[in-house]
Amino acid sequence: MKSISTHPAAQWQLAAKQAEKTAPTRLRLAAMAGHMQIDKIAARRAALIDLLADGRPHTREEIWETVASQLDADCWGKVPQEALARDLAALRQGGIRIAYARRPEIAGYYLQYPRLERPSSPPYEATNWQLIEAVGELSVPEKNKRTFAAADFALQQKKLLLAETHPGWPDADVEQAARRLVFGENEVA
């Protein structure tokens, strides 16, 4: 076993001593910390959970290296791929939602729950996360309906502004300029 400070049992034991946790939670954490000290697989799975809890994706290689640095170099056994697959399956079976991101820039395993933290936004950014989440819960036809309504509203507003700022333009030019500003340039073949 590695030094006491890097072993996951040490962090779980510290968490068990926190006063703000309920008594049953503290007891469960202390029992699990004791179990991790004698069971290599339990310690490996706890280290895996602690690693994934940081809110960012981790590649297999990074997981193997980080967990091995906390435990023993041979904690993954002869076939690390199989050990990791078994650990992930056991944790998922226990209700922990672990997903895998496939995009090259953020490839790796991460926790779906608890939700990943949103990036902190500067105070001048007016992102309405409740609206974004509400739109995310809409059905596809309802999203399309609202999107087309918003596009139509933007087009009407742009036409009114252009007609006011350029009173000599014919209606066809106002329409064309408004469409170009709202929807962008489209090449017609």
N, C-alpha and C positions, 0 to 999 in steps of 0.2 A: 504494500500500500504506500502511496506517495505521502508527502508531508501532510500533516493535519490541516493546514490552512488551505490547501488546494483541493482536498477531497470534498466531493459534494455533501457528504455527511456533515461536515463542519458548518456549511451554509444553512443546511436544513435544521441543524441543532440550534444555530443562532436564531433562525426564524421561529423555532418552537418556544424561545424565551421571550418573544415580544409580547408585551402586555396587552396591546390592542386586539390581539387575536382571541377568539373564544377558547375556553378551556378544552373542549373536545378537539379543536383544530390544533392547539398546542400539543396535546397528547398524541394525536395522529402524526404530526411532524416529528416529534421526539421518537416515537416508535419506528417510523420509517428511517430516521437517521441512524438509529441503532442497527436496524436491519441492513442498511447500506454498508456498515462497517464490516460485516461478515459475508455479505453476498455480493460478488463481483457484478453479476447481471443487474441487480437492483441499483447498485452504485452507478453503473454505466448508463442505465435508463434515466436515473435522476440527473446525471451530468448532461445527458442529451436534452432533457426538458429545460434545465437551467440555461443551456446554450440557445435553444430555440426561443426561449422567452425574451430574448433581447429585441425581438421585433423585426429582424431582417432575415433574408434567406441565407442558407449555408449549404455549400456543396458537400458531397460525401467526403471528399478528401479533407476539407476543413473540419468536418465533424469528427472524423477519425483522429486527426491530429490533436484537436483541442481536448477531446475526451481522454485520449491516451496521455496527454500532458498532465491531466488532473489525477488520473489513476495510474495503472501500469502500462508499459509499452505493449504488452501482449493482451491487454484487456479485450481486444476485438477477436482474438483467437486466430486460427489459421485462415479462415475465409471471412474477412471483414464485411464483404458485401452481404453475405447471408446473415451475419450477426446484426447488422444494421437493419436489414429487412425484417428480421424477427422482432427487434426492439420497436421499430415503427409500427408493426402490426399489433404488438401487445399494447402499446400506448394508445393506438387508435381504438382498439377493442375496449380500452378503459374509458373511452369518451373524449380523448384529446384529439382535436381536429388538426392533423398535420397534413399540409398540402405541399406540392412541389411546383415551383415556378419554372417554366421552360424558356423564358425569354433570355437570350444570351447575356444581356447586361445585368440581370438579376436572377440567374439560375440558382436553384437550390431549394432545400426544405425550409418551411416556415410554419408557424402556428396560425391557423385560421381563427382559432378562439383561444385565448382572448384576442379580440381584434387587434390588428397591427395599429400602432399609433399613427395618427395623421401627422404629416410634417407640420411643424409649427409655422404658422403664417404670420408675416409681418403685420403690424397694426393697421397699415393703410390698405391692406387687401380686404375686400368685402366679399368673401366667399361664404355663401349661406349653405352650410353643411346640412341643415335640416331640410332645405328645399331639394338639395341634391339627393338625399336619402329618400325623400318622398317621391321624387321622380323615378328613382331606381325601383320603387315598389309598384309602379304602374305597369299595366299590361302593354304589350307591344302596340296594339291598335290605338290605345289611349296616348302613348308616347308619340306616335306618328301624328295623331290628330292635333296634339298640342304643338308639335314641332312645325307642322304646316301652318297652324294659326299664328305662331310667332313669326314665321317667315313672311306671311301675308301682311301682318301688322307692320313689320319692319319695312316692307316694300311700300306700303301706303304712306308711312311717315316720311320715308326718303323722297317719295314723289311730291308730297306736300312741301317739303323743305326746298327741293330743287325748283319747283314751280314758283315759289316765292322769291328765291334768290335769282332766278333767271326767267323773268316774266315774258321775255320775247321768244322763248323756246317753244316749238310746237309740242303738242302732247306726245307724239311718237318719240321725240328726242328725250323728253323728260322721262318717259317710260324706259327707254333704252338705258339712259344714264343711271336711273335708279336701280334697274336690274343688275347692271354691271357693278355698282357699289355694294349692293346687298348680297348678290350671289357670286360675284367674281367674274372673271373673264372666261368665256367659253368659246372655243374655236368651233366654227360651224364648217363642216366638210361639204 
